[in-house]
Amino acid sequence: MIRIAGTQIEKRPADVRVSRFDLTKSGRTASGRMTMEIIRAGIRRVDVVWRHMPDEVLKIMLDVLAANKPFFELRYPDAGGEQHMTCYVGDITTSLWHTVGGVRYWEEVGLAFIEQ
């Protein structure tokens, strides 16, 4: 399950993708040779997708994100068990599906969480 700033998201994600990368500072010398300095290694990005999310759950999630800008704690599943990181939210994507019994559902909701 996903926990954003201490709030448990009741809807189970359809997909959780964890990426790791290094922050670098790079450039070229006058001779054209590439130089690179690793500023920080092992930064994580967690992309989470939910499918058929009720509007009420999406609203709660967006309210939690808005109230905890710019940085908050994310708890997410990863190799070895649950992990946590201080992060910010990048892209938030939503695609409307339809309304069932007066409840609006979102076909797909995706969030990109990027480590501070």
N, C-alpha and C positions, 0 to 999 in steps of 0.2 A: 504494500500500500504506500501511498504518497502522503507526506505530511509537509505542509507549507506554513512556515512561521508558527508552528505549533498546532495548526488546524489540520485534522485528519480529513482527507478527501474521501468521502464515502463511496464514490464510484471507483471501481477497480480499473486501472489503466489497461488498454488493449496492447500497448507497446511501450517499453522503456528501453532507450538506447543510451549507453554511456560511452562517451568519447574522451580520450585523453590526448593532450597536446602540450607542446612547449611554447612559451612566449619567447620570442626572439627579437633581437635588434640586428638587422642586416644591412649591408650596403656593399658598394664596390670601391675598390681602390682605384687610383689613377690608371693603373695598368689593366683594369677590368677584372681583377681577381675578386671573387666574392669573399666577404668576411661576415661572420655571424657570431653573436654573443647570446648565450641562453640566459635570459632574464629570470625565468622561473620555469621549472620542469614539472610536468604532471598535472597541468590544469585540467579540470574535468568540465564536461558539458553533458547535461542529461536532457535528452529529448523525450518527452512523454506525450502519448496520444491516448485519448479516450474516445470511444465510439458510443453513439446513442446516449449522449449526456443530457439529462433533464435540465431545463433552463434554470431551475432553482439552484442546482449544484454549480452550474457555470457562474451564476451571479455571486454565490458565496465565494468561490475561488477568485473571481475578479476583484471582489471587495477586499479580500485578505491581501492580495497582491498590491492593491492601491494603498492600503493602510500601512504597508510595511516597506515602502520604497526608501532608499534604493536597494538595501541589502537585507536579507533574511536567511533563516536556516531552512534547508531542504533536507528531508529524510527520504531515502529511496532505496529500493532493493538493488544489490550489487553482488559481485562475487564475494563470498565469505560472509554474507548476511547483510543486514541493513547498514547503510552508510549515511553520513550526513556531511553537509558542506554549507558554508556561507556563500550566497550567490545572489545574482539578480536575474530577472526574467528578461529574455530577449524577445524574439518574435512570439506573438500569440495569434494562432490561426483558428478560425471557426468556419464551419459550413453548415448552414441550416438544413435540417431534414424535413420535418413536418410536425404537425400537432396531432396528438392522440388523446382523446378524452379531455380536451381542454388544456393539456400539458404540452408545451413546446419542447421538442427534442432537437439536439444538434447532432448531425451525422458524425462529425469528427471535430475534436478540439485538440489542438497541439500547442505545447508550450516548450520553449527552449530555456533551460536553466543553465547559467554560465557562472563558474566559480569566480569569486572575487579575486 
